[in-house]
Amino acid sequence: MESLQVELGSRSYPIYIGEGLLGQMRLLKKHIASTQILIVTNETIAPLYLDDLTLQLTPEFDVQTSILPDGEVYKTLGYLNHIFDSLLETRCNRQVTLIALGGGVIGDMTGFAAASYQRGVNFIQIPTTLLSQVDSSVGGKTGVNHRLGKNMIGAFYQPQCVLIDTSVLTTLPARELSAGLAEVIKYGAICSIEFFEWLEKNMDKLLSKDVHALTHAIKTSCGMKADVVAQDEKESGVRATLNFGHTFGHAIETHMGYGEWLHGEAVSVGMCMAADMSNKMGWITDADSARVIRLCEKANLPTKKPAGMSSSDFIKHMKVDKKNTSESIRLILLNKLGKAVIHDCLDDVQITRVIDLFDEVQS
């Protein structure tokens, strides 16, 4: 097992990474405040891991469960109420610990429920997808979607710990694995050219679920995110750079309907578009822009925007984004491969031109 620390003063917490950690409840038990536990999971993950986790905890704890449908389409206020129903029906008090057992949707919703229930209770993240392991489980962003914008309703709320069992990735479908690799690629593109180059050399190992390669990718990604979160917990500055590709990507998810494109798939196209715009701004070379696109392709990710989605569609959705100022669309671009820059774009025409010409880059 390896561990990292998210340094946030009195709210600091560990990230545990290793094989078979779901069988080591001693790690979780020291982060559980009282005897009450509510495990929140979904219909896909429950048959795989819920019974075993419940069995390990039951001798010492009063364990209740809340099982939600699986999918981004259910990441709504309406389904959030299912978690509150479970908490209230089982008379959970302020000492309850919520455990998020699932991917990014379950983690985001459980965290938001924990932030809201009786004005704040403890929670633990056990992410079961690569995307949630390297990104959404770390840093305390919680929330739900609205039909007009992704993740527009939520709170910053940190977990007590994050437990990453790399063994669960053996059951992860290939499409979900590739979606998670989009976020891994992001860290190389914005934080480290050395990590980006490592990904170029080791993508085949990651796709084949080589445990050593996956562990290295997860630990490196989590370490980079932990460093950024420690500097800027509530995204007033440098943390915004973690959204590289996300402004374009969230527009795709919102326009196509939540769940039609996986988050990582939309982010992949968004990163390719952001790299292309960085190139057109004169900040990175044609070759570096092509490297971003090529690495996404190697990860079996889409690199072209959805057919029929116009530049005006993109602009409409991009104007509903948490990072924006009142005057501009805020984009995360690259001023070199391995380093991100925050760019406030006051000119919709500039973005429109990049979007309209983007497919030509790919042809």
C-alpha positions, 0 to 999 in steps of 0.5 A: 500500500502507498499513501498520500496526504491532502494537506488542508490543515485541520481538514487534511486527509490521507489517500490510500492506494493499493491492491486488495484494500477493500479487504483491509477495514482497519484503514477505514475504521479509524476514520469512522466517527461512531457506530452509524454508517450509510453506504451509498452505491449503485445498482452496478457496483452493489452486486460486486462489492456491497455485501463483502464491505457490509459483512466486514463492517457489521460486527462493529457498526450499524450499517445501512445502505442506499442503492441508486440507479447507475448513470450520469442521468441520475445525478440530480436533486431528485435522486439526491433525496433518495440518500436523505430518505435513507438517512432519515428513515434509519434515524441517522444522527450527526455522527453518521459516516457516509461511505461512497462506494462507486464512481464519480456520480456516487462520490459527488452525490454522497459528498453533497449529501454529507455536506447538507445532512444536518449541516454536515456529517463525515464521509469516506470515498471508495472510488471504483472507476479509474476516473473517480480514483484519479480525479473526482474522489480527491479534492472535495468537489461535490454536487449534482447536475442541472438540465442547464449545466453540469455540476452547477449545484454543489459544495466544497466538502472534504472526505475523511479519507479516500481508499483506492483499491486498484483490484476493482479495476479488473471488473471495469469495462474497457470504455470506462477505463479509457474514460478514466485515462482522459483525466490521467492524460490531463495531468500530464498535459497541464502539470508535467511533460515528463508524465505526459511522455511516460503516458505516451510510452506506457499507454498500452500497459494501462489499457491492458490493466497492468497493475504496476502501470495503473498504480503509478498513474493513479499515484502520480495523478492523485499527487498532482491533484493533492498539491493543487488542492492544497494551494487552492481548495475552493478554486479561486486561482490555480485549481481552475487549471484542473479543468483543462478540456472541461469547458468544451467537454461539459458543453458536449455532455449538456448538449448531448444529454447526460450519460450519452457521452461519458465524462472522460470521453467529452473531456478528451474532445475538450482537451483536443479542442483546447490544445488546438486553440492553444496552438492557434493562440501561438502558445504551443506548436502544431506538433504539441497539439498533435501529440495531445490528440494522438495520445487521446486516440491511443487511449481509445478516446474520441477526438472529434466533436459530436456530429451536428453540434454547432459552434453556437451550441458550444457557446450557449452551454459554455456561457453556463460554466462555474469558472466564467466571469460576468464578461467572459468565458474562462478557458484553460489552455496550454502555454506549453505542453506540461503547463496550463494557463487560465485565459479569459476569452472576451471574444466569442468570435475567437472561440467560434472560429476555433470550433468551426475549424476544429474538424479540419484539424482532424481530417 
